[in-house]
């Protein structure tokens, strides 16, 4: 299902600040060579992530699901000079690919790549997060959310990607493991008294969640 008219997508890209040359390279390589290119955040969403980070000026950013490194580089753009971005990728092949791109970034000293299961890695990091981006396995979203919410500073943000899940959550009867997991996650956040949220209909949907002060 096309959630946004293709012409509107093109128009949005035309009026969005261009990607850096490194991001363009990642975008092109992922689109042409990766088996799952649809998982890339892409130009417009990437600039959205960058702007949110730049507004927040975070010290500690956590990303769950690195993929090929595009979104991490966008999120790193807003880090304060002493800030750190920690990104976790389950698949060693994608972790190695993204690390090669991180090594070429001006933010390379601030980006820390972790390979493995996020549920195991996050407690070891011992940070108070300002900004968290969840873009990993959909059945794990509630678990990731519950793990990071106590570690998020009051007023901090969690951004959860793919919360429209290709339009499948809009069906009268939601079916399929991933769509059902996303629907359950959206309901879980909606009913959480610790947070306020807005669902942004950008690309495949981003749920912006702010921890109450």
N, C-alpha and C positions, 0 to 999 in steps of 0.2 A: 504494500500500500504506500503510495506517495503522500506523505503527511503534509508536505509543502510543495506547492506548484514548482516544477523545474525552472520556469522562468523567474520565479521569485527567488529561488536559490542563486541563480546567475546574477540577478540584480543585486542581491545582498552582497555577494562576493565582489561585485564591481565597486560597491560603495563602502567596502571594508578595507582598512589599512592592509597593505601587502605583507606577505610572509617574508621573513629573512631568507637569504639564499640557502642557509642550512636547512630550514624548515621546508623550503621548496624541494630540496633534494630528498629529504625523508618522505615527503608527500609523493613525489614522483616514483621513488624506488618502491615504496610500499604498494602503491597502486599497480605498478607494472610487474612486481616480482613476488609479493607475499600472497600466500594462499587465502588469507582473510583480510583483504584490503578495506572492507567495509568497517572494520574495527578502528580505523584511524579517525582521530578527532577532526582533522581537516582544517581548512583555512578559516572559515567564519567562526566555528566553535573554538578554534585555537586562539583567535584574537579575543574572543569573549573570555576565555580562561585567563589570558594574559592581562586583560583589563581589570578583571576581578582581583587578581593578584596585585596588580599595580596600585589599585585603590586601597587594598588592605595593608600593603607593605608588611607582609608576614615575616616572622623570624623562623618559624618552623612550618614547613608544608609536608604533608604526607600524601602520596599517591598510591592507591591500591590497583595495580594493573598497569604496567609500563608500556606494554606492546612494543612498538618500534621507537619510542622515545619522544614522539612529537608533542604530546600533551605535557610531559614533564618539562620540556624546554620552554613551553609557553608559560607554565605555572612558575617557573624559576625567574621569569623576567621581573617580577615584582619584589623579589627577596631584598631585604635590607642587606647592607654589605657583610654583616656577620651571620647572615641567615643560612639555613640549610634546607634542602629538599631531599626527602627520603622517598624513594620509589621502589615498589616491590613487584617483581614479576615471577610467576611460577615456572614459566618455560625457559630453560637455559638458552635456547637458540635466540629467542627474542631479547632476553637480557643481554646477551653478548652483542647483538646487533645495536641495541639502544646505547650500550656503553661506548661503542665505537663512535657514535654520534656525540654523546656527551663529552668525550675526550676532545672534540673539536670545538666545543662551545666556550664562549667567554665566561660562562657560569660553571665550568667543569669542576672547580675546586669546591663548589657549594652543592653539587649534586651527588648523592650517595645511592648507589644501586644495590639492592638486596635481591637475591635469588632464592625462592622457596615459597612456603606457605605463609601468607600474610597473618593468619591466626597465630602462628608460632613466632613470627618475627616482630610484630608490633609491640608486644609486651616487653621485648628486650631493648627497644629503642629509648624508652624512658624520657619522652618529650611531652611537653604541653603544646598541642597543635593549634595553630591559628587558622589553617586552611587544610581541608582534606578533600581529595578527589577520589571517588569510588567508581571504578570502571573495570570490573573484573567479572567473575562468574556470578550470574544472576541469583542462583539459589543461595549464595553466600552473603547477599547484601544486608539482610537483617543482622546476621552475625557480625559483619564488619561494623555496621552502624552501632550496635550495642557495645562493641569493643572500643571504638574510638570516641563515642560521646562523652564518657567520663574523663577522657584525656584531652578534650577540646576546651579551650579557654572560653569563658562566658563572652558572648558576642562573636565567637568564631564561627566559621562557615564550613559546612559539608556540602559538596556538590556531587550529586549522584547522576551518572549518565545512563542513557537508554531507558528512561522511565516511561516512555510510551511504547517501547519494544515493537517497533515497526508497525504500530497501529493495532497490535493484537490485543492490547488492554482495552481498546475501544469496542471490541466485539461484545455482543449481548451476553454470550457465555464465553468467558476467558478460558482457553485451553492451552495445553502445551506447558512443559515443565518451566521454561524460562519466563513465559508470559505470566503464568500463575505466580511465580516467585516475585516478579516485579509488582504485580497487583498487590500481593501480600505486603511487600515492602512499602509501597505507597500508602496503604492503609495503616501500617504500623507507624510510620512517621506522622501521618495525619492525627493519630490518636495519642501521640507522645506529648505530655504536658511540658516537657523540657524544651521544646523547640517551637519555632515558627517557620513556615515554609511557603515557597511559591514555586509552582511548576512552570518552567519556561519552555515554550514550544519551539525551541531551537533544535534543528536537525531531528534527532530521535528522542528529544525531551531531556531536560536537565532539571532535577529537583534541587532547588537552593534551600538549604536548611540552616537556620541560624539558632545557635544555642542561646536561650534566654539569659539575660543578665541577672 
